[in-house]
Amino acid sequence: MICDNLTPVTILLETLVLCSEKAADIARLIRTQYALFPTLIQHKTHKESGTNFAADVMTLADVLIQQSIRHDIGKEFPGFGDSVYGEENSVFRAAQSGENIQLTIPQTLDELQTQVLVDQPSLAGALAELILCPLSHFRLRSAVREHLVSISQLDVSARLDLTQFAVWVDPIDGTAEYVKGNACDVSSEETRAPSLDIISPHVFRYRISGTLGNVTVLIGLFNRTSRLPVFGVINQPFFPRVAANLGNSQPSGRLFWGSTLGGSYLSSNCLPSSAPSITKCFPDWSFQELFSLSDPMNNVGRLRVACSSSDLDSLERILKGQLKRTIGMPSLPFNYTPVDDDLPPELVFVSCAGAGFKLLCLILCQLDIYLLLKPNTYFWDTCAPHAILHARGGGLIRLKPALSYVREQSMTGVCDLDPSTLRDFEVHYSVKPSDYTIFFYSGGLLTSLSSRQDLSCCCNLDGLLAYRDGRIACQFLHRLARSVNTVDELFD
């Protein structure tokens, strides 16, 4: 049971920020074990993961981070740790024995040394020490200190009944990039130019290779009654900070947060004027121009849309078909009116790794839209970024019903969609279903087989559209709806 005392908003927010920084430390420590790291990776089948992925990857960092966050939240707020949900469970398969080890904190940390990290006592000891380290230890970190000061100064006197809230955690978003381990060095002179394809005149496609910079830790708090996110923190553990005195980069990380508890509040680095551009990692001049922080509503009409590589293939097919149907027409797909009518609008699709990373780029105004057609994101991917988008006036909506509504309105002659209407299609969150156990007789003995619940109730099945400006989202929805014969065509 959660304690009856009401919790000050600022204390809860500080705790979640500190949890994200401890998680970042765990991720960094495990990733430095270059020789050992391949043994700390586990491949999950579709049955094991319960997700829509044919195969999925999990690392020891995923399990330990999620369990660490549950432990620390439960320690700070007794009983609330049971309301922390995430992608992983507490089981990790030992490389040597093949045995499934239940890693709970602090009860089974000894198993890190005796069963999981058998020949690595120093690493097991370092991890155990880090996991059990009190959150107060992280208060003086440079990546955290200014955020804690800002949160402590929030004009919020409200206290929360924690029974009305729950937490979604993605311990490592961008696991594939975490496994590959390609460094993101902003001090390098080498240009990491993206791959550019021209789909059609004024429609471009950029493919960006992933690095450790795409890896994020996501912690989101949502209200069980409204089912909307109210606080989110995104931590980039491997974001390199250039050391002025050394001339090199150190992966000390950075974090961002946003809250709608008692008002709309954002960390200062979420504001466009102070947001570092991701072009530090991609210094190609044309890419810098692409990711300028200017508002596309006020420039020549370049619209920057992030999506996955597979979705980009589908959109390219649809766009090319739509262009064939509109040859000779003055307007191109997704054409909203630019300042200078002589300058044709440009649509730039960007594919890069990590849902959390793409949503962070959207928050930082380095993208305008995040589009997802396939049901391959879950509540743990979106809850934290969604909360920050809310705090800055944006949102994250279910794409399929929103498109259907826009088409219906268009048929009745309504061409202008009120941005406030987008709230009707907002993604709503719920808790994760419990794992279940199947009992059966084998050889006369009662045997149990643990399985995982179907996670479809936690999946964004209708696709997603995330936006930072409702006006841009409405115009994009209108143009997207006009580009297909039926809404289902997009989701085939």
N, C-alpha and C positions, 0 to 999 in steps of 0.2 A: 504494500500500500504506500502511496505517496503521502509524505507528511502533510498535515493539515494547514500549516502556516503558509500564508501567501508570500510569493517570492518577488522581490524588487526586480523590475525589468532590467536595470543596468547590471545587476549581479549575474543574471542568467546570460545576458549577451556577452559579458566579459568571459564567463566560463566557456562558452562555445568558441570564442576567438582563441582562448588559450588551448583548448582541446585541438583546434586546427593546427596550432604551431607545434604541439607535441607530436601530432600525427606527421607533420612535415619532417620533424627530426627522425622519426622512426623510418620513414621512407628514404631519407638521405643515408642513414646508417646502413640499412640493408643493401641499398644500391651500390655502396662502395665495396661490397664484397665480390669483386669481379670474378675470381676463380670459383667461389662457392655459389654464386648467384644462380647458375643453371639448376642446381639441386633444390632451390627455393621456389621453383615454378611448378605449378600443377595445372594440368589440362582437365577441364570439366566437360563431360558429355552434356548433351541436351537434357537428359534425364536428371543428371546431378545438379545442373544449374537452375532448372525450372524456367529458363528464359527462352526467347525465340531464336537464340543463336545455336547453330548446328554444333559449334564447339566454342568453348570459352576458356579463358586463361585466368588463373588466380595465383597470386604470390603470397609468401609468408607475410609480407607487409600488409596485404589486404586484410588478412585475418587479425593480425596483431593490432592494427590501427583501429579497426571497428570495435574489437573487444576493449581496447584501451579507452576509447571514447565512451563506451557504455559504462565502464568501470568508474571513470572520473566523474561523469555526470551523476551516476548513482551515489558516488561518495559525497559530492557537493549538495545534491538534492535527493535524500534517501527515498528510494522507490521509483524515482523518475528514470533510472537506467533501464527499466523494463519497457519504457516507451521510446527507446532508441531502436530504430529499424535500419537495416542496410542490405546491400546486395549479398553479402557473404553470411555464412553461419560460422560457428566456432570450430569447425573441423578442418584439420590440415593433415594430409597424408605424408608420413615420414618416408623420405627417399630410400633409406636403407632397408627398413623392415616392410614397407608398404602398408603399415598399419595406420588406420585413421585415428588421429590424436585430437581429443577435445581440449582446445586451448581456451580456458577461461581464466580471468584475472581476479585475484592473485593466486587462486587455488592451484593451478597446474603449470605455473611458470617453470617449475623444476623440470617438467617434461621437455622444455626447450633444450636443455642440456643432455638429458638422459635418453631422449628418443628422436628429436628433430635435428638438433645440432650436436650430434654425438661426438664428433671430432673437433668441434669448435667451441671449447669452453669459454674462451675469452669473448667471442661474439655473443654467446648465450648470456654471459654475465652482463655484458654491456647493454643488451636489449632488456634484460630483466630490470637493471638499474634505471634505464630510461623510462620504461613503462610504469614503474612504481614511483618515479620522481613526481613530487607534488606539483600541481599546476602553477603554484606561486613562483616556482623556479624560472618560469618562462616570462615573467612579467617585465624583466629588464631587457629582453631581446629587442634589438633595433627594429626588427620587422613587426613588432607587436606594440611597443611602448606607446607610440603616438596614437594608436587606435584605442588603447585602453583609456588614455587621457580623454579622447573625444567622447567615448561612451560614458565615462563618469560624469561628463559635463552636459549630457543630454537633459533637456527640460522634460523629463518623464517621471512622474511621481507614482504611476500606476504599479500595482502589485498583481501578480498572476497566480491564478489557481492552476497549478501544473497538471491537474487531472484533465484539463481542457486542451492540452497541447501534446504533441508528439514530435519526434525528430527523425528525419531521413538523412542517412549518411552514405556517401560514396567514398570509401576509404582511399581508393586510387582510381580516379577517372583518367582514361588514357593508358590502360594497362599495357597495351601493345607497345606504346612508346616507352613506357617504364621498363619493359623487358628488353627492348632493343638498346636502350641506353645511349642514344646519340646525343652528345652534348650540344647545348645551345650557348655559343660563346659570342657575346656582343662585342668583345674587343678584337675579334679576328678581322684581318684585312680581307679575308676571302669572301667573295660575294656568293650568297645562297639564293640565286635567282629562281623564282618559281617557274614552273612549266606553263606556257601560255598557248592556248588554242583559240582560234577565231571560229566560233560556231556559225556566225552569220555577221553581216555588217552591223556593227554597234552592239553585238552580243559576244562577250568574251568568257573564257573559262580559264581559271588559274588553279593549278594543282600545287599544293605546298607540302613538302616533305615534313614529316613529324619529327620532333625532337623531345628531349626531356622537358622542354619548356611547355609542351602541350599537356603535361601531367598536372592534375589538380586534385585537391582534397575538398570535398563538398559537404557542408553541414547545413541543413535547412530545418527550421522550426515551423510547424503548421498548426493551425487551430482546428481541433477535431470537429467543432460545430460548423463553422463556415467552410471548412476544408480548404482554406486558402493559406498560402505561406505568409508568414509574418516576419521572419528574420532569416537571413542567409549569410554564410561566410564562405568565400572561395580562397583557398590558399594554394599558391604556386610554389611548391617546395624547391624547384630547380631553376627558378628565374634568376639569371645571373646579375649580380650587382657589380659594376666596375669599381674596383678599389683604386682611388685616385693616387695613392702613394705607391702602389705596386704596378699599376698599369695592366692588371689582369682582372679576370672576372671570377667571382666567388658565388656558388649557388646558395646564397643566404635566403633566397625566396622573398615573396611579398604576398600580401593578402588584401582582400576587399570585403566589405560588409555593407548590408543595407537592412533597414528595419521599418516596418509600418506600425509598430506598437506605440500608441500614443502620439502618432504623427509620422511623417516621412523623413527618415534620416539616412544619410549615406556617409561612408568613409570619404575623406577628402580626395583620395586618389581615384574615386569613381567619376569625378567631374572631368569633362573633356579638356579643360584648360590645363589640368595637371597630369593627365593620363599619358604615360610613356607610350610611344607608338611601337607596335610589334615590328615595324620596319627596321628597328635596330638589329634584328636578326636577319633581315632580308634587305640589304642596302641598295638593291637595284633601283635606279631612279624612277622607272615607270611604276614600280611597285610602291614606292614612297608616295607617288602621286595618287595611286589607287587608294591607298589607305590614309590619305590626308584626313584630319579630324573635322574638316568643314562639313556643314550640313548639306546633304544633297538636295534638300528642298530649296536651297538658296544658291546653288551653283548650276552647272550646265546639265544636270539631270543624270549624273552617274549614280546608279543604284547598286549597292554592294550586298550580294545575297550569299550567305554561307549555306552549304549543304554537304551531305556525304558524297563520296565518289559514285556510289551506286545510284543515289537519287539524281545526281548530276547527269548520269547517262540517260535516265528516263526523261528528265527535263529537256535535254538536248534533242531527243527524238521528238518530243511533243512540240518544241519550238520550231524545229525544222519543218514539221508538218503544218504548223500554223502559218509559217511564212509562205509556204506554197499556196495556202488558201487565200492569202492576203496580198499577193503580188499586185502591184499597181496602186495599193491603198496608201495614203499619205502617212498613216501612223503605224509604228512597229510595236511588237509586243512590249507590255509594261511601260509604255510611253506616257509619262506624266510631263506636263508642260515645262520646258526649261526656260531659263531667263531669256536666252537668245534663240528665237525660233529657227534661226539658220543653223544652229548647232544641233545635230541629232542626238537624242539621248543614248546613253550607254548602259547596258545591263552587264554587270560583272559577277559571274558565279565564282565562288571561292570554295574549294574543297580542302579541308585540313582535318587533322585528327582531333578527337576528343570533343564530346558534346559540351562539357564544362568549359573547355577552352574557347569554343566558338561562341558560347553564350557570354563569356567574359569579354571577348572582342566586341560583341554587340553592346554590352554595358559600357564599354570604354569608347563608344561611338566610332570604332574602327570598322564596323559593319552596320548595315541598316536593317537587315532581315536575316533570321535563321529559319530555314525551311527544312522540314523533315517529312518525308512521305511514308517511309516504312516504319513498322511498329518495333523499332529496336532501341528505344529509350524507355527508361523506367522512372519511377518517382525519385529514386535516389540520384538520378542524373540531373533532374530538373528543379527539385524543390528549392535548393539554395539559390541558384541563379534567378529563378522565378521571383523569389522574395526581393532580391536586389533590383530587378527590373521594375517590380511594383513600386518600390520606394522612389525610383527615378521617373515614374510616370509611364512606364512601358507595360508590357504584359506578355503572357505566353498562353496561346489559345489552341483549342482542338481544330485542326485544319479542315477536316472533312465536313463537319456540320457548318462551319463558318462559310466555306465555299458554297455549300448547298443553299444557305440563306442568301448569299450574295446573288446567286443565279436566279433564285425566286424573286428577289427584289428587282433585278434587272428586267425580268419578264413583265413586271408591272409598271415599268418605266422609271423606277427609282435608280438613279445613277450615282447619287452621293450617299455614301454610308457614313453615319455619324460615328466617330471614333468611340464614343461611350458604349455603342452597341457591342463592341468587341468583348466587353466584360461578360456578356451572356455566354461566351464560349470559352471562358477561362478554364484551365486545367484545375481540377479539384483533387485533393489528396486524401488518402485513407491509410489505415495501418496495414502492416504486412500480415497475411494469413499465417497461422502457426504451422510449423512442420508437423507431419503426422507419422505414425508408426503402424506398419502392417504386421499382424501376427499370423503365422501359418505353421502347420506341422510338417516337419521334415524328418524322416526316419524315426517317427514316433516321438520326436522332441518338439516342444513349442519353440519356434524361432521367430525372431523379430527382424524386420527390415525397415530401417529408417528411410523415409523419402521426403521430398520437398513438395510443398503445395504448388499448385499451378499459380504462377504469378501474373496471370493475365489481368487481374484486377489492379495490379500495380504498373501496368504497361500503358504507354501512351498509344493506344491502338488506332486512334483516328489521325495520326500524323500530328505535326506541330507547326505552328508559326509563332516565332518569338519576335518581338519588336520593341524598339525604344521610343518610337514616335507613332501615335495612333493614326496620324494623317498618312504617313508613308504606308503603314500596314493596310489601310483601307484602299488606297489606290493600287497597291500591289495585288490585293485580293481581287479587285475588279478586273485587272488585266489578266491575272491567272485564270479566273473563271471564263474569260472570253477566249482563252487559248485552247480550250478543250471542248470536245463535243458533249461529254458527260463528266461529272465529277469523278466517277469510278475509274475513268480512263487514267487519272493520275496515280491511282493506288493499285493498279494491276501489276 
